[in-house]
């Protein structure tokens, strides 16, 4: 399994004909590389992909600027090459997601947990724009709020963080707690046996992540993060009791 910049999932594909964002919304801009909850990723050529939100109003207007700000601040983020409405042309990043690598090589769990914490630290080192919404306690740090293994591409040059549609302004523990909630409660893809094995792996990986982070600060922010997650319309019914158990 391989992924391209801009969303989770994907397949290994050949390059397709270019279709720059400035040229309008073509019916089929290229070969489909990946599909996520809100958008699809198409190959334009060996260096570029088009991330297209299915809803024309689905991409926050500030997302390209936040990605550029994060990249300038030292966060490994795909370069934004062009923007047109809900379309963004991005630098193509090839490699498996961290989630796919965990499924294939579970013995790398400790290393990947430390990588996730390191990515958090790099994001939180960036001062957020005043215009971004505040989530959790007031603060001036940039938050990703969807920083989980499916949104990290393991490229040949190192991990790259994608999917910035949930970015916000606040304090670092808010982001760390959100990641912990996502890791420990989300439904693992696959059949019944895969989900059973996956749940055990999720719990173990969540503990490794929590141990590598500022544990006390994460734990303090956890109830608020769990309550926010409960209000997310994408939460699956079977995830609700798992999330509820995190609330004292």
C-alpha positions as CSV (number, residue, x, y, z in Angstrom):
1,X,0.0,0.0,0.0
2,X,1.3,3.4,-0.9
3,X,-0.1,6.9,-0.4
4,X,0.3,10.3,-2.0
5,X,0.3,13.7,-0.4
6,X,-3.0,15.1,0.8
7,X,-5.0,12.2,2.3
8,X,-4.9,8.8,3.8
9,X,-4.8,5.5,1.9
10,X,-4.0,5.0,-1.7
11,X,-2.4,2.7,-4.3
12,X,0.7,2.5,-6.4
13,X,-0.2,4.0,-9.8
14,X,1.4,5.4,-12.9
15,X,1.5,9.1,-13.6
16,X,-1.3,10.7,-15.6
17,X,-1.6,13.7,-17.8
18,X,-1.2,17.1,-16.0
19,X,-4.3,19.0,-15.0
20,X,-3.3,22.2,-13.1
21,X,-5.7,23.6,-10.6
22,X,-5.9,26.9,-12.5
23,X,-7.4,25.1,-15.4
24,X,-10.7,24.4,-13.7
25,X,-12.4,21.3,-12.3
26,X,-11.9,18.6,-15.0
27,X,-14.3,15.6,-14.6
28,X,-11.4,13.2,-14.3
29,X,-8.1,15.1,-13.7
30,X,-5.8,12.1,-13.6
31,X,-5.4,8.6,-12.2
32,X,-7.0,8.2,-8.7
33,X,-4.3,7.6,-6.1
34,X,-6.3,7.8,-2.8
35,X,-9.6,8.6,-1.4
36,X,-10.2,9.9,2.1
37,X,-13.3,11.1,4.1
38,X,-13.5,14.5,2.4
39,X,-11.3,14.4,-0.7
40,X,-9.7,12.4,-3.5
41,X,-6.1,12.5,-4.7
42,X,-5.2,12.3,-8.4
43,X,-1.8,11.9,-10.0
44,X,-0.9,14.7,-12.3
45,X,2.7,13.6,-13.1
46,X,5.7,12.2,-11.2
47,X,6.1,15.3,-9.1
48,X,2.5,16.6,-8.5
49,X,-0.9,15.5,-7.3
50,X,-4.2,17.2,-7.3
51,X,-6.2,17.0,-4.0
52,X,-9.9,17.6,-4.8
53,X,-12.5,18.1,-2.1
54,X,-15.8,16.4,-3.2
55,X,-17.7,19.4,-1.8
56,X,-16.7,22.7,-3.4
57,X,-17.0,24.3,0.0
58,X,-15.3,21.5,1.8
59,X,-11.7,22.9,1.9
60,X,-11.2,25.7,4.5
61,X,-9.9,28.8,2.7
62,X,-7.0,29.1,5.1
63,X,-5.7,25.6,4.6
64,X,-3.0,26.3,1.9
65,X,-1.7,29.2,4.0
66,X,-1.5,27.1,7.1
67,X,0.4,24.4,5.2
68,X,2.8,26.9,3.9
69,X,3.3,28.4,7.4
70,X,4.0,24.9,8.8
71,X,6.4,24.1,6.1
72,X,8.3,27.4,6.6
73,X,8.4,26.6,10.3
74,X,10.2,23.3,9.7
75,X,7.2,20.8,9.7
76,X,7.5,18.2,6.9
77,X,4.5,19.2,4.8
78,X,3.9,18.7,1.0
79,X,4.6,21.9,-0.9
80,X,1.5,23.7,-2.1
81,X,2.0,24.5,-5.8
82,X,-1.4,25.8,-6.9
83,X,-4.8,26.5,-5.5
84,X,-8.2,26.9,-7.3
85,X,-11.3,26.8,-5.2
86,X,-11.6,23.4,-3.5
87,X,-8.6,22.0,-5.6
88,X,-5.0,22.1,-4.5
89,X,-2.0,21.0,-6.5
90,X,0.6,19.5,-4.1
91,X,4.0,18.1,-4.2
92,X,3.7,14.4,-4.7
93,X,5.0,12.3,-1.7
94,X,5.3,8.6,-2.3
95,X,5.5,6.0,0.4
96,X,3.3,3.9,2.7
97,X,1.3,5.5,5.5
98,X,2.5,4.9,9.0
99,X,-0.7,3.0,9.6
100,X,0.1,0.6,6.7
101,X,3.7,0.2,7.9
102,X,2.5,-0.6,11.5
103,X,0.2,-3.3,10.1
104,X,3.1,-4.8,8.0
105,X,5.9,-4.3,10.6
106,X,4.4,-4.0,14.1
107,X,7.8,-4.3,15.7
108,X,8.4,-0.7,14.6
109,X,5.6,0.5,16.9
110,X,7.9,2.2,19.4
111,X,9.8,4.0,16.7
112,X,6.6,5.2,15.1
113,X,5.1,6.4,18.4
114,X,8.2,8.5,19.0
115,X,7.9,9.9,15.4
116,X,4.3,10.9,16.1
117,X,5.4,12.8,19.2
118,X,8.3,14.4,17.3
119,X,5.8,15.6,14.6
120,X,3.6,17.1,17.3
121,X,6.6,19.0,18.7
122,X,7.5,20.3,15.3
123,X,3.9,21.5,14.7
124,X,3.6,23.1,18.1
125,X,6.9,25.0,17.6
126,X,5.0,27.1,15.0
127,X,3.1,30.1,16.1
128,X,-0.5,29.9,14.8
129,X,-2.1,32.7,12.9
130,X,-4.4,34.9,15.0
131,X,-7.2,34.2,12.5
132,X,-7.4,30.4,13.2
133,X,-10.1,29.1,15.4
134,X,-9.2,28.3,19.0
135,X,-9.8,24.7,20.2
136,X,-9.4,23.9,23.9
137,X,-7.6,26.3,26.3
138,X,-6.4,29.6,24.7
139,X,-2.9,29.5,23.3
140,X,-0.8,30.6,20.3
141,X,0.5,27.2,19.1
142,X,-0.4,25.6,15.8
143,X,-2.4,22.4,16.2
144,X,-3.0,19.8,13.6
145,X,-5.8,17.9,15.4
146,X,-5.8,14.9,13.1
147,X,-2.2,13.8,13.6
148,X,-2.6,10.0,13.5
149,X,-0.7,7.2,11.6
150,X,-3.0,7.4,8.6
151,X,-2.0,11.0,8.0
152,X,1.7,10.4,8.1
153,X,3.4,9.3,4.9
154,X,6.8,7.5,5.3
155,X,8.7,8.9,2.3
156,X,12.2,8.1,1.4
157,X,13.2,11.5,2.8
158,X,11.4,11.0,6.1
159,X,7.8,11.3,7.5
160,X,5.5,13.8,5.9
161,X,2.3,15.1,7.6
162,X,-0.8,15.6,5.5
163,X,-4.5,16.5,5.8
164,X,-4.5,20.0,7.5
165,X,-8.2,20.7,7.3
166,X,-8.7,20.5,11.0
167,X,-5.9,22.8,12.0
168,X,-6.5,25.2,14.9
169,X,-4.8,27.5,17.5
170,X,-4.3,26.5,21.1
171,X,-2.0,24.6,23.4
172,X,0.0,21.5,22.7
173,X,-1.7,19.1,25.1
174,X,-5.0,19.6,23.2
175,X,-3.4,18.1,20.1
176,X,-1.7,15.3,21.9
177,X,-4.9,14.2,23.6
178,X,-6.8,14.4,20.4
179,X,-4.3,12.0,18.8
180,X,-4.5,9.6,21.7
181,X,-8.3,9.5,21.5
182,X,-8.1,8.8,17.7
183,X,-5.6,6.1,18.1
184,X,-7.2,4.2,21.0
185,X,-10.9,4.5,20.0
186,X,-11.1,4.4,16.1
187,X,-12.5,1.4,14.4
188,X,-9.7,-0.7,12.7
189,X,-10.4,-1.4,9.0
190,X,-10.9,-5.0,7.7
191,X,-12.9,-8.0,8.7
192,X,-13.8,-9.3,12.2
193,X,-10.5,-11.0,12.8
194,X,-8.5,-8.1,11.5
195,X,-10.5,-5.7,13.7
196,X,-9.9,-7.9,16.8
197,X,-6.2,-8.1,16.2
198,X,-6.1,-4.4,15.2
199,X,-7.8,-3.3,18.5
200,X,-5.1,-5.0,20.5
201,X,-2.4,-3.3,18.5
202,X,-4.2,0.0,18.8
203,X,-4.3,-0.1,22.6
204,X,-0.6,-1.0,22.7
205,X,0.4,1.7,20.3
206,X,-1.7,4.3,22.1
207,X,0.2,3.4,25.3
208,X,3.5,3.8,23.6
209,X,2.5,7.2,22.2
210,X,1.2,8.3,25.6
211,X,4.5,7.2,27.2
212,X,6.6,9.1,24.7
213,X,4.6,12.3,25.1
214,X,4.1,14.7,28.1
215,X,1.9,12.1,29.8
216,X,0.6,14.4,32.6
217,X,-0.4,17.2,30.2
218,X,-2.0,14.7,27.8
219,X,-4.0,13.1,30.6
220,X,-5.2,16.4,31.8
221,X,-6.5,17.3,28.3
222,X,-8.0,13.9,27.7
223,X,-11.6,14.4,28.9
224,X,-12.1,17.5,26.8
225,X,-10.6,15.8,23.8
226,X,-13.0,12.8,24.3
227,X,-16.0,15.1,24.6
228,X,-15.0,16.9,21.4
229,X,-14.6,13.6,19.6
230,X,-18.1,12.5,20.7
231,X,-19.6,15.6,18.8
232,X,-17.8,14.6,15.6
233,X,-20.4,13.3,13.1
234,X,-17.9,10.9,11.6
235,X,-17.7,8.9,14.8
236,X,-19.0,5.3,14.3
237,X,-21.5,3.8,16.7
238,X,-19.1,1.2,18.1
239,X,-16.6,3.9,18.9
240,X,-18.9,5.8,21.2
241,X,-18.5,3.5,24.3
242,X,-14.7,3.5,23.8
243,X,-14.7,7.3,23.8
244,X,-17.1,7.5,26.7
245,X,-14.7,5.4,28.9
246,X,-12.1,8.1,28.6
247,X,-14.4,10.6,30.4
248,X,-14.3,10.5,34.2
